């Protein structure tokens, strides 16, 4: 049996054309099956299945399977190009090892978006395999293309596992291996921004930490404001303690965020939270101004004080902050902290509504139904109620009841 099998293998490598190999019965069962899949003989045509079977046989140095793969590759089939490249790389084609041709076929497939070929090229240029010169820029380029194609895990795995960490990231994130104009924290902050823009969130975070620990203020601010509070807390507290290198707008945002964290989760630091709100508000933060208004309105930390919450809502509303405009509108509608003025209430609600504030829309519904401060307009009221109902449970309940009374709602 062994001699018969060997003779069969030798015969299927001695033919001048595919038709001769088929006609004289030189094909293995797997090749016959592959050819059937290729041509759709007796089965539904399936090129992928045919290529898979041809590749399996080609690794046993079957000329027929190799030639079929080459034919597909020359027709532009990227999977066949990848498989042919692999065979050249393994030294399985026509009895010799040609790494240069392997690189050519990998490149043909890679430029058409074949991710495995992109990863392969990234690795070859990274390690100077297949007789090519080491080139971290080209290596990074192919890894980046694989990342964009969706192979985040594998591409990053290659980068992190097989290379000197810093060396490849310099090439990947910067496009060149030296940066004479940047150093220290500024350098790593620049890299972090590039990493983030190319979808490498974890890498961006690691690079930001390097920059922030080097004392680079923009990186510290980024960490303080962009990440979950427990990841940001150290940097929020550091910035508030040092108060250097940031604009007033940036500093007030940091103060407000830290104040909110203390208020919600660190009750022993409640007084510190109020202090931070006041400092942020004094720097013009509409969020902090509105928060102070809420605290005076709700009797939280302070005694209930209509004059105070009206004052703080007014400050924030003057900056166009929709939440404050809505709350100030309620003051004018109900007479809290000021005289009732329905026209002012409508004007404030309308400004907030134009900023897509659902609560302002809901307040306007009642005024349009009653014709208070504005001309009665049921169609406008219906429209606003439908919009408000998308976000506010009370509005949904009202819409349901109104629809039961009048299905035009």
TORMARLUM-591790 format. One record per residue (C-alpha): residue number from 1; x, y negated, z. Coordinates in nm, 3 decimals, always signed. Layout:
BEGIN
   vexza        c1        c2        c3
     NUM         X         Y         Z
...
! end
This chain:
BEGIN
   vexza        c1        c2        c3
       1    +0.000    +0.000    +0.000
       2    +0.286    -0.237    +0.085
       3    +0.446    -0.191    -0.258
       4    +0.113    -0.242    -0.432
       5    +0.049    -0.567    -0.241
       6    +0.399    -0.695    -0.323
       7    +0.350    -0.617    -0.690
       8    +0.021    -0.802    -0.689
       9    +0.185    -1.109    -0.535
      10    +0.463    -1.103    -0.792
      11    +0.213    -1.071    -1.078
      12    +0.006    -1.370    -0.968
      13    +0.318    -1.584    -0.984
      14    +0.395    -1.482    -1.345
      15    +0.147    -1.651    -1.574
      16    +0.141    -1.938    -1.819
      17    -0.210    -2.069    -1.747
      18    -0.495    -2.045    -1.499
      19    -0.708    -1.860    -1.752
      20    -0.434    -1.598    -1.794
      21    -0.411    -1.549    -1.419
      22    -0.788    -1.512    -1.394
      23    -0.817    -1.289    -1.701
      24    -0.547    -1.045    -1.590
      25    -0.676    -1.022    -1.235
      26    -0.370    -1.175    -1.074
      27    -0.569    -1.369    -0.814
      28    -0.612    -1.276    -0.452
      29    -0.963    -1.247    -0.315
      30    -0.922    -1.584    -0.143
      31    -0.818    -1.744    -0.474
      32    -1.111    -1.589    -0.656
      33    -1.337    -1.732    -0.390
      34    -1.166    -2.071    -0.412
      35    -1.204    -2.078    -0.790
      36    -1.573    -1.992    -0.752
      37    -1.615    -2.284    -0.512
      38    -1.424    -2.510    -0.750
      39    -1.634    -2.421    -1.054
      40    -1.962    -2.335    -0.884
      41    -1.958    -1.974    -1.007
      42    -2.222    -1.785    -0.808
      43    -2.206    -2.036    -0.523
      44    -2.273    -2.404    -0.478
      45    -1.967    -2.601    -0.589
      46    -1.763    -2.716    -0.289
      47    -1.433    -2.888    -0.362
      48    -1.335    -2.919    +0.003
      49    -1.378    -2.548    +0.059
      50    -1.185    -2.470    -0.259
      51    -0.895    -2.692    -0.150
      52    -0.889    -2.531    +0.193
      53    -0.859    -2.183    +0.042
      54    -0.604    -2.289    -0.221
      55    -0.388    -2.447    +0.049
      56    -0.395    -2.131    +0.258
      57    -0.276    -1.928    -0.040
      58    -0.026    -2.193    -0.152
      59    +0.152    -2.162    +0.181
      60    +0.222    -1.802    +0.072
      61    +0.381    -1.954    -0.241
      62    +0.104    -1.861    -0.484
      63    +0.175    -2.052    -0.807
      64    -0.191    -2.039    -0.905
      65    -0.308    -2.210    -0.585
      66    -0.023    -2.461    -0.602
      67    -0.112    -2.553    -0.960
      68    -0.480    -2.593    -0.875
      69    -0.389    -2.824    -0.587
      70    -0.156    -3.022    -0.812
      71    -0.430    -3.056    -1.069
      72    -0.670    -3.200    -0.810
      73    -0.398    -3.428    -0.672
      74    -0.321    -3.570    -1.016
      75    -0.693    -3.636    -1.062
      76    -0.677    -3.862    -0.756
      77    -0.824    -3.633    -0.489
      78    -0.668    -3.769    -0.169
      79    -0.710    -3.450    +0.032
      80    -0.528    -3.257    -0.240
      81    -0.255    -3.523    -0.244
      82    -0.211    -3.479    +0.130
      83    -0.197    -3.099    +0.098
      84    +0.056    -3.114    -0.185
      85    +0.270    -3.351    +0.021
      86    +0.257    -3.104    +0.308
      87    +0.367    -2.820    +0.080
      88    +0.661    -3.020    -0.054
      89    +0.753    -3.111    +0.302
      90    +0.742    -2.747    +0.409
      91    +0.951    -2.638    +0.110
      92    +0.667    -2.421    -0.021
      93    +0.646    -2.555    -0.378
      94    +0.835    -2.368    -0.650
      95    +1.089    -2.244    -0.400
      96    +1.258    -2.569    -0.302
      97    +1.226    -2.841    -0.041
      98    +1.169    -3.191    -0.177
      99    +1.099    -3.441    +0.099
     100    +1.114    -3.740    -0.136
     101    +0.826    -3.607    -0.345
     102    +0.638    -3.531    -0.022
     103    +0.665    -3.897    +0.080
     104    +0.540    -4.004    -0.264
     105    +0.228    -3.788    -0.233
     106    +0.164    -3.895    +0.127
     107    +0.185    -4.256    +0.010
     108    -0.058    -4.199    -0.276
     109    -0.314    -4.060    -0.032
     110    -0.240    -4.314    +0.242
     111    -0.298    -4.621    +0.026
     112    -0.643    -4.481    -0.055
     113    -0.729    -4.460    +0.314
     114    -0.638    -4.100    +0.401
     115    -0.582    -4.128    +0.775
     116    -0.374    -3.813    +0.825
     117    -0.135    -3.934    +0.554
     118    -0.112    -4.274    +0.720
     119    -0.024    -4.112    +1.052
     120    +0.229    -3.887    +0.881
     121    +0.402    -4.181    +0.714
     122    +0.401    -4.373    +1.041
     123    +0.580    -4.084    +1.207
     124    +0.829    -4.031    +0.921
     125    +0.935    -4.397    +0.909
     126    +0.945    -4.407    +1.287
     127    +1.182    -4.112    +1.322
     128    +1.371    -4.136    +0.991
     129    +1.244    -3.796    +0.882
     130    +1.222    -3.657    +0.529
     131    +1.543    -3.832    +0.431
     132    +1.403    -4.185    +0.452
     133    +1.558    -4.471    +0.645
     134    +1.407    -4.561    +0.981
     135    +1.176    -4.859    +0.935
     136    +0.966    -4.966    +1.233
     137    +0.784    -5.230    +1.032
     138    +0.656    -4.974    +0.782
     139    +0.588    -4.730    +1.065
     140    +0.379    -4.990    +1.244
     141    +0.199    -5.078    +0.921
     142    +0.083    -4.720    +0.863
     143    -0.020    -4.672    +1.225
     144    -0.218    -4.996    +1.207
     145    -0.399    -4.877    +0.895
     146    -0.486    -4.553    +1.074
     147    -0.617    -4.753    +1.369
     148    -0.838    -4.960    +1.141
     149    -0.963    -4.637    +0.987
     150    -1.084    -4.519    +1.326
     151    -0.803    -4.296    +1.451
     152    -0.742    -4.501    +1.763
     153    -0.651    -4.212    +1.991
     154    -0.408    -4.037    +1.758
     155    -0.234    -4.349    +1.631
     156    -0.183    -4.485    +1.981
     157    -0.069    -4.144    +2.092
     158    +0.204    -4.143    +1.831
     159    +0.312    -4.489    +1.931
     160    +0.325    -4.425    +2.302
     161    +0.462    -4.072    +2.300
     162    +0.724    -4.063    +2.027
     163    +0.894    -4.401    +2.037
     164    +1.073    -4.642    +2.258
     165    +0.769    -4.825    +2.390
     166    +0.890    -5.179    +2.353
     167    +1.066    -5.131    +2.021
     168    +0.765    -5.012    +1.823
     169    +0.529    -5.258    +1.987
     170    +0.758    -5.540    +1.886
     171    +0.725    -5.423    +1.527
     172    +0.355    -5.342    +1.553
     173    +0.238    -5.654    +1.731
     174    +0.474    -5.906    +1.582
     175    +0.567    -5.783    +1.236
     176    +0.936    -5.841    +1.302
     177    +1.188    -5.721    +1.553
     178    +1.316    -6.049    +1.695
     179    +1.132    -6.360    +1.805
     180    +1.378    -6.637    +1.863
     181    +1.112    -6.903    +1.931
     182    +0.934    -6.723    +2.217
     183    +1.049    -6.545    +2.529
     184    +0.925    -6.410    +2.858
     185    +0.559    -6.463    +2.943
     186    +0.485    -6.663    +2.630
     187    +0.617    -6.382    +2.411
     188    +0.406    -6.114    +2.576
     189    +0.099    -6.337    +2.583
     190    +0.131    -6.384    +2.206
     191    +0.158    -6.009    +2.163
     192    -0.145    -5.956    +2.385
     193    -0.358    -6.182    +2.168
     194    -0.252    -5.997    +1.854
     195    -0.323    -5.663    +2.022
     196    -0.670    -5.779    +2.124
     197    -0.749    -5.907    +1.775
     198    -0.655    -5.570    +1.627
     199    -0.878    -5.381    +1.869
     200    -0.611    -5.265    +2.115
     201    -0.785    -5.370    +2.434
     202    -0.584    -5.159    +2.677
     203    -0.257    -5.265    +2.523
     204    -0.364    -5.630    +2.538
     205    -0.438    -5.593    +2.909
     206    -0.096    -5.439    +2.981
     207    +0.081    -5.714    +2.788
     208    -0.122    -5.982    +2.967
     209    -0.012    -5.839    +3.301
     210    +0.352    -5.863    +3.195
     211    +0.303    -6.226    +3.088
     212    +0.101    -6.320    +3.397
     213    +0.352    -6.166    +3.636
     214    +0.618    -6.368    +3.459
     215    +0.425    -6.678    +3.567
     216    +0.271    -6.767    +3.232
     217    -0.042    -6.969    +3.319
     218    -0.251    -6.901    +3.003
     219    -0.212    -6.527    +3.064
     220    -0.318    -6.567    +3.426
     221    -0.626    -6.762    +3.316
     222    -0.708    -6.498    +3.056
     223    -0.692    -6.224    +3.318
     224    -0.898    -6.432    +3.560
     225    -1.183    -6.499    +3.318
     226    -1.209    -6.217    +3.064
     227    -1.210    -5.902    +3.274
     228    -1.429    -5.737    +3.535
     229    -1.419    -5.918    +3.864
     230    -1.213    -5.662    +4.055
     231    -0.947    -5.672    +3.782
     232    -0.961    -6.052    +3.783
     233    -0.978    -6.128    +4.155
     234    -0.602    -6.147    +4.217
     235    -0.563    -6.401    +3.938
     236    -0.869    -6.606    +4.033
     237    -0.734    -6.647    +4.386
     238    -0.382    -6.722    +4.264
     239    -0.501    -6.995    +4.026
     240    -0.724    -7.156    +4.289
     241    -0.441    -7.149    +4.543
     242    -0.183    -7.303    +4.309
     243    -0.406    -7.529    +4.094
     244    -0.141    -7.586    +3.830
     245    -0.115    -7.577    +3.454
     246    -0.486    -7.570    +3.368
     247    -0.729    -7.827    +3.237
     248    -1.011    -7.950    +3.462
     249    -1.260    -7.747    +3.259
     250    -1.057    -7.428    +3.299
     251    -1.002    -7.486    +3.670
     252    -1.370    -7.551    +3.740
     253    -1.464    -7.227    +3.562
     254    -1.219    -7.031    +3.775
     255    -1.351    -7.194    +4.093
     256    -1.710    -7.118    +4.003
     257    -1.639    -6.754    +3.919
     258    -1.447    -6.697    +4.240
     259    -1.718    -6.875    +4.439
     260    -1.985    -6.647    +4.291
     261    -1.782    -6.341    +4.385
     262    -1.739    -6.458    +4.744
     263    -2.107    -6.552    +4.769
     264    -2.231    -6.212    +4.646
     265    -1.976    -5.970    +4.785
     266    -1.762    -6.136    +5.053
     267    -2.002    -6.272    +5.315
     268    -1.715    -6.353    +5.548
     269    -1.601    -6.601    +5.284
     270    -1.940    -6.762    +5.229
     271    -1.822    -7.103    +5.347
     272    -1.529    -7.074    +5.106
     273    -1.775    -6.999    +4.826
     274    -1.968    -7.319    +4.899
     275    -1.642    -7.514    +4.907
     276    -1.549    -7.372    +4.566
     277    -1.891    -7.463    +4.424
     278    -1.847    -7.821    +4.546
     279    -1.497    -7.845    +4.400
     280    -1.615    -7.700    +4.070
     281    -1.917    -7.932    +4.065
     282    -1.695    -8.234    +4.133
     283    -1.496    -8.139    +3.822
     284    -1.818    -8.145    +3.621
     285    -1.921    -7.778    +3.612
     286    -2.293    -7.765    +3.521
     287    -2.308    -7.406    +3.648
     288    -2.176    -7.509    +3.990
     289    -2.401    -7.815    +4.001
     290    -2.703    -7.599    +3.925
     291    -2.593    -7.343    +4.185
     292    -2.578    -7.613    +4.454
     293    -2.924    -7.729    +4.347
     294    -3.055    -7.374    +4.385
     295    -2.903    -7.342    +4.732
     296    -3.066    -7.664    +4.851
     297    -3.396    -7.558    +4.693
     298    -3.389    -7.209    +4.847
     299    -3.252    -7.311    +5.184
     300    -2.947    -7.095    +5.127
     301    -2.659    -7.207    +5.352
     302    -2.808    -7.561    +5.350
     303    -3.138    -7.685    +5.486
     304    -3.412    -7.718    +5.224
     305    -3.366    -8.063    +5.069
     306    -3.567    -8.183    +4.769
     307    -3.354    -8.494    +4.722
     308    -3.037    -8.287    +4.701
     309    -3.160    -8.024    +4.459
     310    -3.315    -8.291    +4.237
     311    -2.978    -8.472    +4.238
     312    -2.777    -8.166    +4.140
     313    -3.020    -8.052    +3.872
     314    -3.008    -8.402    +3.724
     315    -2.627    -8.397    +3.707
     316    -2.624    -8.062    +3.528
     317    -2.915    -8.144    +3.296
     318    -2.735    -8.457    +3.175
     319    -2.469    -8.225    +3.035
     320    -2.728    -8.036    +2.831
     321    -2.726    -7.725    +3.052
     322    -3.053    -7.553    +2.962
     323    -3.108    -7.380    +3.296
     324    -3.077    -7.712    +3.479
     325    -3.303    -7.886    +3.226
     326    -3.572    -7.628    +3.296
     327    -3.539    -7.663    +3.674
     328    -3.537    -8.040    +3.654
     329    -3.846    -8.019    +3.434
     330    -4.019    -7.823    +3.711
     331    -3.928    -8.103    +3.953
     332    -4.099    -8.358    +3.728
     333    -4.395    -8.129    +3.665
     334    -4.458    -8.054    +4.032
     335    -4.324    -8.365    +4.204
     336    -4.039    -8.200    +4.395
     337    -3.779    -8.465    +4.480
     338    -3.939    -8.719    +4.247
     339    -4.271    -8.852    +4.121
     340    -4.472    -8.633    +3.885
     341    -4.398    -8.722    +3.524
     342    -4.538    -8.465    +3.281
     343    -4.392    -8.633    +2.974
     344    -4.042    -8.609    +3.120
     345    -4.113    -8.249    +3.213
     346    -4.219    -8.169    +2.855
     347    -3.912    -8.345    +2.715
     348    -3.679    -8.144    +2.941
     349    -3.856    -7.815    +2.872
     350    -3.839    -7.884    +2.500
     351    -3.464    -7.945    +2.512
     352    -3.414    -7.623    +2.704
     353    -3.651    -7.439    +2.470
     354    -3.441    -7.549    +2.174
     355    -3.146    -7.384    +2.349
     356    -3.360    -7.067    +2.359
     357    -3.431    -7.077    +2.733
     358    -3.717    -6.833    +2.795
     359    -3.829    -6.994    +3.122
     360    -3.866    -7.332    +2.952
     361    -4.086    -7.169    +2.688
     362    -4.299    -7.010    +2.958
     363    -4.349    -7.343    +3.140
     364    -4.450    -7.510    +2.814
     365    -4.717    -7.245    +2.752
     366    -4.928    -7.379    +3.040
     367    -4.883    -7.741    +2.938
     368    -4.986    -7.670    +2.576
     369    -5.290    -7.473    +2.695
     370    -5.402    -7.753    +2.927
     371    -5.285    -8.042    +2.711
     372    -5.086    -8.192    +2.998
     373    -4.798    -8.419    +2.900
     374    -4.844    -8.301    +2.545
     375    -5.128    -8.260    +2.296
     376    -5.324    -7.939    +2.351
     377    -5.206    -7.675    +2.103
     378    -5.316    -7.314    +2.154
     379    -5.126    -7.184    +1.852
     380    -4.806    -7.332    +1.988
     381    -4.886    -7.183    +2.328
     382    -4.940    -6.838    +2.174
     383    -4.610    -6.853    +1.988
     384    -4.415    -6.960    +2.296
     385    -4.581    -6.700    +2.517
     386    -4.488    -6.421    +2.276
     387    -4.128    -6.540    +2.274
     388    -4.112    -6.578    +2.653
     389    -4.265    -6.233    +2.701
     390    -3.955    -6.076    +2.545
     391    -3.755    -6.172    +2.854
     392    -3.991    -6.261    +3.141
     393    -4.212    -5.997    +3.311
     394    -4.470    -6.256    +3.425
     395    -4.500    -6.378    +3.066
     396    -4.556    -6.021    +2.945
     397    -4.830    -5.972    +3.202
     398    -4.994    -6.300    +3.105
     399    -4.979    -6.211    +2.737
     400    -5.143    -5.876    +2.810
     401    -5.428    -6.042    +3.002
     402    -5.476    -6.313    +2.740
     403    -5.492    -6.050    +2.467
     404    -5.765    -5.864    +2.657
     405    -5.969    -6.184    +2.663
     406    -5.886    -6.292    +2.308
     407    -5.704    -6.054    +2.073
     408    -5.563    -6.349    +1.876
     409    -5.305    -6.372    +2.155
! end
